[in-house]
Amino acid sequence: MKYTGVILVMLAAVCWGISGVIADILMTKGWNPIVISFYRGAVGLLFFIGWFLLHFKKNWLVSSRLYIWSLVAGVGVAGNFTFYFLSIQASSVAVAATLMYTAPVFVLITSFLLRVERSTWFKWGSIAGVLAGIVLLTGAYNLDSIAVSFLGTATGLASAISYALFIFAFKKASEIGKPQITLTIAFFTFCLVLFLFMDHQEAAAALTSSDIGWFILIGVVGAGISFILYVIGIRLTAASTASMVAMIEPVTASLLGVFLLGIELTIVQIVGMVIILATITMLSVKQAS
């Protein structure tokens, strides 16, 4: 199917949107965002190790380039999660989300500089459409109601750069080896990085808490299933397209917030969602044509 890559990336983004709602539930219960992120990656890592061991001989590959790109991908995912949460703490969810979703701009510029892709007005127009939709959806256009700081802006942009980093790294790694070994190495690196920064006492307490089911669920959906779909999908599509299609994540999170958490959306937010979905649909059709 010519749409396979785009569909897989889109499904991965839907899973990320679902995991965002689960993370919100856990944070409401008082759990630290970094601890939540660690368990999201740790449960996913167990998932990937099991998948890798099922066909160990077929999945194993001795390649320094594969190991390096997988390691970089893991650092990128860890940086994306960590800087995103720091940006929220220093500014607001609206600012952090808007800045993180500038990632397609960094991906596209890098693709042009490396001559991986050709610059077109359609691609720049797609980026502009997605960013406009994100601004409307998050409410970042209302400067009177959001808090902006240098730290919040810097960490928000760092989360976007980290996002772009893991997109490119996974793309490169997927061209060399199978997704099983790529994901295992990447998420082992992810867990190692976050282990250095998280609250270890709180992390230990999570294992015996009544919320352990939520921690397992966010790991399975937010890492185990989603990144398998993503790594397979990105092999079949361009990095810039994957980065823009993945912007369906905030739309999914917003819709689930309406149905599960009782959050009300304004007309402006609905318009933002429509713009994002329309842009992604046009981009998907263009990519597959």
Backbone hydrogen bonds in HBPLUS format (Angstrom, degrees):
<---DONOR---> <-ACCEPTOR-->    atom                        ^
c    i                          cat <-CA-CA->   ^        H-A-AA   ^      H-
h    n   atom  resd res      DA  || num        DHA   H-A  angle D-A-AA Bond
n    s   type  num  typ     dist DA aas  dist angle  dist       angle   num
A0004-THR N   A0001-MET O   3.31 MM   3  5.34 165.2  2.34 104.9 109.0     1
A0007-ILE N   A0003-TYR O   2.92 MM   4  6.04 166.0  1.94 165.6 170.3     2
A0008-LEU N   A0004-THR O   2.95 MM   4  6.14 162.1  1.98 157.0 161.3     3
A0009-VAL N   A0005-GLY O   3.09 MM   4  6.30 162.9  2.12 149.9 154.3     4
A0010-MET N   A0006-VAL O   2.91 MM   4  6.06 154.7  1.97 146.5 154.3     5
A0011-LEU N   A0007-ILE O   2.87 MM   4  6.13 154.5  1.94 149.3 155.8     6
A0012-ALA N   A0008-LEU O   2.97 MM   4  6.22 152.1  2.05 144.8 152.6     7
A0013-ALA N   A0009-VAL O   2.98 MM   4  6.27 154.3  2.05 146.8 153.4     8
A0014-VAL N   A0010-MET O   2.96 MM   4  6.29 145.8  2.08 143.6 153.4     9
A0015-CYS N   A0011-LEU O   3.03 MM   4  6.35 154.5  2.10 145.5 151.7    10
A0016-TRP N   A0012-ALA O   2.97 MM   4  6.34 148.0  2.07 144.1 153.6    11
A0017-GLY N   A0013-ALA O   2.90 MM   4  6.19 147.6  2.00 142.8 151.7    12
A0018-ILE N   A0014-VAL O   2.97 MM   4  6.33 151.3  2.05 147.3 154.9    13
A0019-SER N   A0015-CYS O   2.91 MM   4  6.20 156.2  1.97 147.7 154.4    14
A0020-GLY N   A0016-TRP O   2.96 MM   4  6.20 137.9  2.14 139.3 150.4    15
A0021-VAL N   A0017-GLY O   3.34 MM   4  6.72 144.7  2.48 141.1 148.5    16
A0021-VAL N   A0018-ILE O   3.11 MM   3  5.30 124.6  2.44  99.5 112.5    17
A0022-ILE N   A0018-ILE O   3.11 MM   4  6.50 156.1  2.17 148.5 155.2    18
A0023-ALA N   A0019-SER O   2.83 MM   4  6.02 156.3  1.89 146.2 152.8    19
A0024-ASP N   A0020-GLY O   3.01 MM   4  6.21 148.1  2.11 137.4 145.9    20
A0025-ILE N   A0021-VAL O   3.03 MM   4  6.37 149.8  2.13 144.7 152.4    21
A0026-LEU N   A0022-ILE O   3.00 MM   4  6.35 158.6  2.05 150.9 156.3    22
A0027-MET N   A0023-ALA O   2.83 MM   4  6.07 157.1  1.88 152.0 158.6    23
A0028-THR N   A0024-ASP O   2.94 MM   4  6.07 148.8  2.04 141.3 149.8    24
A0029-LYS N   A0025-ILE O   3.15 MM   4  6.44 135.2  2.36 136.4 148.0    25
A0029-LYS N   A0026-LEU O   3.08 MM   3  5.01 127.0  2.38  91.7 105.8    26
A0031-TRP N   A0026-LEU O   3.15 MM   5  5.73 165.3  2.17 146.6 142.3    27
A0030-GLY N   A0027-MET O   2.93 MM   3  4.97 155.8  1.99 101.7 109.2    28
A0035-VAL N   A0032-ASN O   3.11 MM   3  5.34 120.8  2.47 104.0 118.1    29
A0036-ILE N   A0032-ASN O   3.04 MM   4  6.37 157.8  2.09 154.7 161.7    30
A0037-SER N   A0033-PRO O   2.92 MM   4  6.14 158.8  1.96 145.5 151.2    31
A0038-PHE N   A0034-ILE O   2.90 MM   4  6.12 152.7  1.98 142.9 150.4    32
A0039-TYR N   A0035-VAL O   3.07 MM   4  6.37 164.7  2.10 153.1 155.2    33
A0040-ARG N   A0036-ILE O   2.95 MM   4  6.16 147.9  2.05 145.5 155.5    34
A0041-GLY N   A0037-SER O   3.02 MM   4  6.32 155.6  2.08 149.6 154.6    35
A0042-ALA N   A0038-PHE O   2.74 MM   4  5.94 157.0  1.79 151.5 159.5    36
A0043-VAL N   A0039-TYR O   2.98 MM   4  5.83 170.4  1.99 142.4 145.1    37
A0044-GLY N   A0040-ARG O   3.32 MM   4  6.28 152.6  2.40 130.2 138.1    38
A0045-LEU N   A0041-GLY O   2.79 MM   4  6.01 146.8  1.90 143.8 153.3    39
A0046-LEU N   A0042-ALA O   3.15 MM   4  6.51 154.4  2.22 147.4 152.2    40
A0047-PHE N   A0043-VAL O   3.12 MM   4  6.39 153.0  2.20 144.5 152.2    41
A0048-PHE N   A0044-GLY O   2.89 MM   4  6.25 152.4  1.97 151.1 158.5    42
A0049-ILE N   A0045-LEU O   2.85 MM   4  6.07 158.7  1.90 155.0 160.8    43
A0050-GLY N   A0046-LEU O   3.10 MM   4  6.22 163.6  2.13 145.4 149.3    44
A0051-TRP N   A0047-PHE O   3.13 MM   4  6.39 156.7  2.19 142.8 149.3    45
A0052-PHE N   A0048-PHE O   2.82 MM   4  5.98 153.6  1.89 147.0 154.8    46
A0053-LEU N   A0049-ILE O   2.91 MM   4  6.11 157.0  1.96 152.0 157.3    47
A0054-LEU N   A0050-GLY O   3.22 MM   4  6.36 131.8  2.46 139.8 150.8    48
A0059-ASN N   A0055-HIS O   2.94 MM   4  6.06 152.9  2.01 157.8 166.7    49
A0060-TRP N   A0056-PHE O   2.88 MM   4  5.85 148.2  1.98 155.0 161.3    50
A0067-TYR N   A0063-SER O   3.13 MM   4  6.45 162.7  2.17 153.6 157.7    51
A0068-ILE N   A0064-SER O   2.93 MM   4  6.10 159.7  1.97 148.7 154.3    52
A0069-TRP N   A0065-ARG O   3.02 MM   4  6.15 171.0  2.03 150.9 153.2    53
A0070-SER N   A0066-LEU O   2.95 MM   4  6.02 156.4  2.00 147.8 154.9    54
A0071-LEU N   A0067-TYR O   2.91 MM   4  6.01 154.9  1.98 144.1 151.1    55
A0072-VAL N   A0068-ILE O   2.93 MM   4  6.17 159.2  1.97 149.7 155.6    56
A0073-ALA N   A0069-TRP O   2.93 MM   4  6.12 148.9  2.03 139.9 148.5    57
A0074-GLY N   A0070-SER O   3.02 MM   4  6.32 153.1  2.09 145.0 151.6    58
A0075-VAL N   A0071-LEU O   3.04 MM   4  6.38 157.3  2.09 151.2 156.9    59
A0076-GLY N   A0072-VAL O   2.88 MM   4  6.09 152.0  1.95 145.3 153.8    60
A0077-VAL N   A0073-ALA O   2.94 MM   4  6.25 157.1  1.99 153.0 157.7    61
A0078-ALA N   A0074-GLY O   3.03 MM   4  6.22 166.5  2.05 149.4 153.2    62
A0079-GLY N   A0075-VAL O   2.83 MM   4  5.97 158.8  1.87 148.1 154.5    63
A0080-ASN N   A0076-GLY O   2.87 MM   4  6.00 154.4  1.94 145.0 152.3    64
A0081-PHE N   A0077-VAL O   3.05 MM   4  6.30 170.9  2.06 156.3 156.9    65
A0082-THR N   A0078-ALA O   2.98 MM   4  6.05 170.4  1.99 151.6 154.7    66
A0083-PHE N   A0079-GLY O   2.90 MM   4  5.77 167.0  1.92 148.9 152.9    67
A0084-TYR N   A0080-ASN O   3.09 MM   4  5.94 148.4  2.19 138.4 147.4    68
A0085-PHE N   A0081-PHE O   3.14 MM   4  6.40 160.8  2.18 149.4 153.3    69
A0086-LEU N   A0082-THR O   3.05 MM   4  6.29 157.4  2.10 149.6 156.5    70
A0087-SER N   A0083-PHE O   2.88 MM   4  6.00 148.6  1.98 142.7 150.8    71
A0088-ILE N   A0084-TYR O   3.07 MM   4  6.38 149.5  2.16 144.1 152.1    72
A0089-GLN N   A0085-PHE O   3.05 MM   4  6.34 158.8  2.10 147.6 152.7    73
A0090-ALA N   A0086-LEU O   2.98 MM   4  6.18 148.3  2.08 143.7 152.1    74
A0091-SER N   A0087-SER O   2.88 MM   4  5.87 137.5  2.06 143.9 153.8    75
A0096-ALA N   A0092-SER O   2.95 MM   4  6.09 170.6  1.96 153.2 156.4    76
A0097-ALA N   A0093-VAL O   2.84 MM   4  5.87 167.0  1.86 152.8 156.5    77
A0098-THR N   A0094-ALA O   3.04 MM   4  6.08 162.8  2.07 144.1 149.5    78
A0099-LEU N   A0095-VAL O   2.95 MM   4  6.09 165.3  1.97 154.6 158.4    79
A0100-MET N   A0096-ALA O   2.93 MM   4  6.06 160.0  1.97 147.4 153.5    80
A0101-TYR N   A0097-ALA O   3.01 MM   4  6.13 153.2  2.08 147.3 154.0    81
A0102-THR N   A0099-LEU O   3.12 MM   3  5.40 155.0  2.19 112.0 112.8    82
A0103-ALA N   A0100-MET O   3.23 MM   3  6.05 151.8  2.31 119.9 123.3    83
A0105-VAL N   A0102-THR O   2.92 MM   3  5.61 139.6  2.08 120.8 131.1    84
A0106-PHE N   A0103-ALA O   3.01 MM   3  5.27 113.5  2.47 105.8 120.7    85
A0107-VAL N   A0103-ALA O   2.95 MM   4  6.25 160.2  1.99 158.5 165.0    86
A0108-LEU N   A0104-PRO O   2.85 MM   4  5.93 163.0  1.87 146.4 150.8    87
A0109-ILE N   A0105-VAL O   2.96 MM   4  6.12 168.8  1.97 153.1 156.3    88
A0110-THR N   A0106-PHE O   3.02 MM   4  6.06 162.9  2.05 143.8 148.9    89
A0111-SER N   A0107-VAL O   2.90 MM   4  6.07 153.6  1.97 145.2 153.2    90
A0112-PHE N   A0108-LEU O   2.95 MM   4  6.22 150.1  2.04 148.2 155.9    91
A0113-LEU N   A0109-ILE O   2.94 MM   4  6.21 161.1  1.98 150.6 155.8    92
A0114-LEU N   A0110-THR O   2.88 MM   4  6.04 155.0  1.95 150.6 156.9    93
A0116-VAL N   A0111-SER O   2.80 MM   5  4.96 145.9  1.91 151.8 156.8    94
A0117-GLU N   A0111-SER O   3.34 MM   6  5.38 161.9  2.37 115.6 116.8    95
A0115-ARG N   A0112-PHE O   3.05 MM   3  4.83 150.0  2.14  96.5 105.6    96
A0124-TRP N   A0120-THR O   3.25 MM   4  6.60 164.7  2.27 150.5 154.2    97
A0125-GLY N   A0121-TRP O   2.80 MM   4  5.92 152.0  1.87 146.4 155.1    98
A0126-SER N   A0122-PHE O   2.88 MM   4  6.09 145.8  2.00 142.6 151.9    99
A0127-ILE N   A0123-LYS O   3.03 MM   4  6.34 156.4  2.09 147.7 153.2   100
A0128-ALA N   A0124-TRP O   2.98 MM   4  6.23 161.5  2.01 147.1 152.1   101
A0129-GLY N   A0125-GLY O   2.91 MM   4  6.12 153.4  1.99 144.1 151.4   102
A0130-VAL N   A0126-SER O   2.94 MM   4  6.19 163.9  1.96 152.5 156.1   103
A0131-LEU N   A0127-ILE O   2.92 MM   4  6.11 169.0  1.93 156.7 159.8   104
A0132-ALA N   A0128-ALA O   2.94 MM   4  6.05 155.1  2.01 144.2 151.2   105
A0133-GLY N   A0129-GLY O   2.99 MM   4  6.20 158.0  2.04 147.0 153.0   106
A0134-ILE N   A0130-VAL O   2.90 MM   4  6.18 153.7  1.97 149.4 156.9   107
A0135-VAL N   A0131-LEU O   2.97 MM   4  6.18 160.2  2.01 149.4 154.0   108
A0136-LEU N   A0132-ALA O   3.09 MM   4  6.35 160.9  2.13 148.6 153.3   109
A0137-LEU N   A0133-GLY O   2.86 MM   4  6.01 158.3  1.91 148.6 155.4   110
A0138-THR N   A0134-ILE O   2.90 MM   4  5.98 161.9  1.93 153.7 157.3   111
A0139-GLY N   A0135-VAL O   2.97 MM   4  5.80 128.5  2.25 135.9 148.1   112
A0140-ALA N   A0135-VAL O   3.18 MM   5  5.14 129.3  2.45 139.8 147.4   113
A0142-ASN N   A0139-GLY O   3.19 MM   3  5.88 163.3  2.22 118.6 122.7   114
A0145-SER N   A0142-ASN O   3.17 MM   3  5.78 156.3  2.23 114.9 121.3   115
A0153-THR N   A0149-SER O   2.91 MM   4  6.07 159.3  1.95 150.2 155.6   116
A0154-ALA N   A0150-PHE O   2.82 MM   4  5.97 165.7  1.84 153.7 158.1   117
A0155-THR N   A0151-LEU O   2.92 MM   4  6.00 170.6  1.93 151.8 154.5   118
A0156-GLY N   A0152-GLY O   2.99 MM   4  5.93 144.4  2.12 133.9 144.2   119
A0157-LEU N   A0153-THR O   2.96 MM   4  6.19 160.4  2.00 151.5 155.5   120
A0158-ALA N   A0154-ALA O   2.93 MM   4  6.14 147.2  2.04 140.1 150.3   121
A0159-SER N   A0155-THR O   2.94 MM   4  6.15 143.1  2.08 139.2 147.9   122
A0160-ALA N   A0156-GLY O   3.19 MM   4  6.53 145.9  2.31 138.7 147.5   123
A0161-ILE N   A0157-LEU O   2.91 MM   4  6.23 157.7  1.96 150.9 156.7   124
A0162-SER N   A0158-ALA O   2.90 MM   4  6.06 154.4  1.97 143.3 150.6   125
A0163-TYR N   A0159-SER O   2.92 MM   4  6.07 147.7  2.02 137.5 146.4   126
A0164-ALA N   A0160-ALA O   2.93 MM   4  6.26 160.4  1.97 150.5 154.7   127
A0165-LEU N   A0161-ILE O   2.85 MM   4  6.07 147.9  1.95 141.9 151.7   128
A0166-PHE N   A0162-SER O   3.00 MM   4  6.33 159.4  2.04 152.8 155.5   129
A0167-ILE N   A0163-TYR O   3.11 MM   4  6.36 146.1  2.23 145.2 154.9   130
A0168-PHE N   A0164-ALA O   3.09 MM   4  6.35 167.5  2.11 152.9 154.7   131
A0169-ALA N   A0165-LEU O   2.91 MM   4  6.06 163.9  1.93 151.1 156.5   132
A0170-PHE N   A0166-PHE O   2.95 MM   4  5.82 163.8  1.98 137.7 142.4   133
A0171-LYS N   A0167-ILE O   3.02 MM   4  6.11 151.0  2.10 140.8 149.5   134
A0172-LYS N   A0168-PHE O   2.90 MM   4  6.17 160.8  1.94 154.2 158.2   135
A0173-ALA N   A0169-ALA O   2.88 MM   4  6.06 167.0  1.89 152.6 156.7   136
A0174-SER N   A0170-PHE O   2.85 MM   4  5.85 154.5  1.92 143.7 150.5   137
A0175-GLU N   A0172-LYS O   3.19 MM   3  5.34 140.1  2.35  99.7 110.7   138
A0176-ILE N   A0173-ALA O   3.03 MM   3  5.30 152.3  2.11 106.0 114.7   139
A0177-GLY N   A0173-ALA O   3.05 MM   4  6.25 168.2  2.06 175.0 171.2   140
A0182-THR N   A0178-LYS O   3.35 MM   4  6.53 166.1  2.37 153.6 157.5   141
A0183-LEU N   A0179-PRO O   2.89 MM   4  5.87 171.1  1.90 151.9 154.0   142
A0184-THR N   A0180-GLN O   3.10 MM   4  6.20 155.1  2.16 141.2 148.5   143
A0185-ILE N   A0181-ILE O   3.06 MM   4  6.17 170.6  2.07 150.1 152.0   144
A0186-ALA N   A0182-THR O   2.97 MM   4  6.07 164.8  1.99 149.8 154.9   145
A0187-PHE N   A0183-LEU O   2.92 MM   4  5.92 167.1  1.94 148.5 151.8   146
A0188-PHE N   A0184-THR O   3.03 MM   4  6.05 139.9  2.20 139.0 149.5   147
A0189-THR N   A0185-ILE O   3.11 MM   4  6.30 158.2  2.16 146.9 152.1   148
A0190-PHE N   A0186-ALA O   2.94 MM   4  6.20 152.1  2.02 140.0 148.7   149
A0191-CYS N   A0187-PHE O   2.97 MM   4  6.02 165.6  2.00 139.8 142.5   150
A0192-LEU N   A0188-PHE O   3.05 MM   4  6.21 155.9  2.11 143.8 150.7   151
A0193-VAL N   A0189-THR O   2.98 MM   4  6.20 160.0  2.02 154.1 158.6   152
A0194-LEU N   A0190-PHE O   3.06 MM   4  6.33 171.7  2.07 157.5 159.1   153
A0195-PHE N   A0191-CYS O   2.89 MM   4  5.87 146.0  2.00 143.2 152.7   154
A0196-LEU N   A0193-VAL O   3.24 MM   3  5.61 139.8  2.41 104.2 113.9   155
A0197-PHE N   A0194-LEU O   3.04 MM   3  5.27 144.3  2.17 104.8 115.0   156
A0198-MET N   A0194-LEU O   3.03 MM   4  6.07 142.3  2.18 159.7 169.1   157
A0203-ALA N   A0199-ASP O   2.99 MM   4  6.23 155.0  2.06 148.7 156.6   158
A0204-ALA N   A0200-HIS O   2.97 MM   4  6.14 151.4  2.06 142.7 149.3   159
A0205-ALA N   A0201-GLN O   3.00 MM   4  6.24 151.9  2.08 142.8 150.7   160
A0206-ALA N   A0202-GLU O   3.05 MM   4  6.30 138.6  2.23 143.8 154.1   161
A0207-LEU N   A0204-ALA O   3.24 MM   3  5.64 141.6  2.40 105.8 114.8   162
A0208-THR N   A0205-ALA O   3.28 MM   3  5.75 143.0  2.42 108.9 117.2   163
A0209-SER N   A0206-ALA O   3.32 MM   3  5.03 162.0  2.35  97.8 103.0   164
A0212-ILE N   A0209-SER O   3.45 MM   3  5.75 158.8  2.50 112.0 111.5   165
A0214-TRP N   A0211-ASP O   2.96 MM   3  5.40 127.8  2.24 110.0 122.6   166
A0215-PHE N   A0211-ASP O   3.24 MM   4  6.66 154.4  2.31 150.6 158.0   167
A0216-ILE N   A0212-ILE O   2.98 MM   4  6.27 154.6  2.05 148.8 155.2   168
A0217-LEU N   A0213-GLY O   2.94 MM   4  6.10 158.2  1.99 143.1 149.7   169
A0218-ILE N   A0214-TRP O   2.92 MM   4  6.12 162.0  1.95 151.6 155.4   170
A0219-GLY N   A0215-PHE O   3.21 MM   4  6.33 143.5  2.35 135.4 144.6   171
A0220-VAL N   A0216-ILE O   2.96 MM   4  6.25 157.2  2.01 153.0 158.8   172
A0221-VAL N   A0217-LEU O   2.92 MM   4  6.03 176.3  1.92 158.7 159.8   173
A0222-GLY N   A0218-ILE O   2.77 MM   4  5.09 137.5  1.95 120.2 134.1   174
A0223-ALA N   A0219-GLY O   3.11 MM   4  5.26 131.8  2.35 120.7 127.7   175
A0224-GLY N   A0219-GLY O   2.83 MM   5  6.15 170.4  1.84 158.7 160.4   176
A0225-ILE N   A0220-VAL O   2.70 MM   5  5.92 158.7  1.74 168.2 170.0   177
A0227-PHE N   A0223-ALA O   3.00 MM   4  5.38 157.9  2.05 133.9 141.1   178
A0229-LEU N   A0225-ILE O   3.13 MM   4  6.41 165.2  2.15 156.3 160.0   179
A0230-TYR N   A0226-SER O   2.88 MM   4  6.09 153.5  1.95 143.8 152.4   180
A0231-VAL N   A0227-PHE O   2.93 MM   4  5.88 170.4  1.94 141.8 144.3   181
A0232-ILE N   A0228-ILE O   3.19 MM   4  6.27 160.7  2.23 145.9 151.2   182
A0233-GLY N   A0229-LEU O   2.88 MM   4  5.93 155.6  1.94 143.7 151.7   183
A0234-ILE N   A0230-TYR O   2.81 MM   4  5.94 155.9  1.87 155.4 160.6   184
A0236-LEU N   A0233-GLY O   2.98 MM   3  5.46 151.5  2.07 110.9 119.5   185
A0242-ALA N   A0238-ALA O   2.97 MM   4  6.23 162.8  2.00 155.9 160.8   186
A0243-SER N   A0239-ALA O   2.97 MM   4  6.18 155.2  2.03 147.9 154.3   187
A0244-MET N   A0240-SER O   3.18 MM   4  6.40 146.7  2.29 141.3 148.9   188
A0245-VAL N   A0241-THR O   2.87 MM   4  6.04 165.4  1.89 157.9 162.4   189
A0246-ALA N   A0242-ALA O   3.02 MM   4  6.04 150.7  2.11 143.4 150.6   190
A0247-MET N   A0244-MET O   3.02 MM   3  5.36 158.8  2.06 108.5 115.3   191
A0248-ILE N   A0245-VAL O   3.22 MM   3  6.21 152.1  2.30 124.6 126.5   192
A0249-GLU N   A0246-ALA O   3.12 MM   3  6.00 166.5  2.14 122.3 124.9   193
A0252-THR N   A0248-ILE O   2.98 MM   4  6.29 159.3  2.02 157.0 162.5   194
A0253-ALA N   A0249-GLU O   2.99 MM   4  6.26 165.0  2.01 157.8 161.9   195
A0254-SER N   A0250-PRO O   2.95 MM   4  6.00 153.8  2.01 139.2 146.2   196
A0255-LEU N   A0251-VAL O   2.97 MM   4  6.21 163.0  2.00 152.8 156.8   197
A0256-LEU N   A0252-THR O   2.96 MM   4  6.16 163.8  1.98 154.0 158.5   198
A0257-GLY N   A0253-ALA O   2.92 MM   4  6.03 145.5  2.04 138.7 148.9   199
A0258-VAL N   A0254-SER O   3.07 MM   4  6.40 139.4  2.24 141.0 151.1   200
A0258-VAL N   A0255-LEU O   3.14 MM   3  5.11 125.2  2.45  92.9 106.5   201
A0259-PHE N   A0255-LEU O   3.11 MM   4  6.47 161.9  2.15 151.2 154.5   202
A0260-LEU N   A0256-LEU O   2.74 MM   4  5.63 162.3  1.77 153.9 158.9   203
A0261-LEU N   A0257-GLY O   3.06 MM   4  4.85 137.1  2.25 110.6 123.1   204
A0263-ILE N   A0257-GLY O   3.00 MM   6  5.45 170.5  2.01 134.0 131.2   205
A0270-ILE N   A0266-THR O   3.03 MM   4  6.35 156.3  2.09 150.5 157.1   206
A0271-VAL N   A0267-ILE O   2.91 MM   4  6.19 155.3  1.97 149.7 156.5   207
A0272-GLY N   A0268-VAL O   2.96 MM   4  6.25 152.7  2.04 144.7 152.4   208
A0273-MET N   A0269-GLN O   2.96 MM   4  6.30 151.6  2.04 146.4 153.5   209
A0274-VAL N   A0270-ILE O   2.98 MM   4  6.27 157.5  2.03 149.4 155.3   210
A0275-ILE N   A0271-VAL O   2.94 MM   4  6.23 157.1  2.00 151.4 157.4   211
A0276-ILE N   A0272-GLY O   3.04 MM   4  6.30 162.1  2.08 149.5 153.7   212
A0277-LEU N   A0273-MET O   2.96 MM   4  6.18 171.7  1.96 155.8 157.9   213
A0278-ALA N   A0274-VAL O   2.84 MM   4  5.92 159.2  1.88 148.7 155.1   214
A0279-THR N   A0275-ILE O   2.92 MM   4  6.04 159.8  1.97 148.3 153.8   215
A0280-ILE N   A0276-ILE O   2.95 MM   4  6.14 164.6  1.98 152.9 157.3   216
A0281-THR N   A0277-LEU O   2.95 MM   4  6.06 154.9  2.01 143.9 150.9   217
A0282-MET N   A0278-ALA O   3.01 MM   4  6.26 165.1  2.04 149.8 153.1   218
A0283-LEU N   A0279-THR O   2.90 MM   4  6.08 158.9  1.95 149.4 155.9   219
A0284-SER N   A0280-ILE O   2.86 MM   4  6.00 154.0  1.93 146.2 153.1   220
A0285-VAL N   A0281-THR O   3.02 MM   4  6.26 161.8  2.05 152.0 156.1   221
A0286-LYS N   A0282-MET O   2.94 MM   4  6.09 160.3  1.98 147.6 153.4   222
A0287-GLN N   A0283-LEU O   2.84 MM   4  5.98 156.6  1.90 146.7 153.4   223
A0288-ALA N   A0284-SER O   3.07 MM   4  6.20 150.7  2.15 143.4 150.5   224
A0289-SER N   A0285-VAL O   3.07 MM   4  6.10 122.8  2.41 138.4 152.0   225
A0289-SER N   A0286-LYS O   3.33 MM   3  5.25 143.8  2.47  94.6 104.6   226
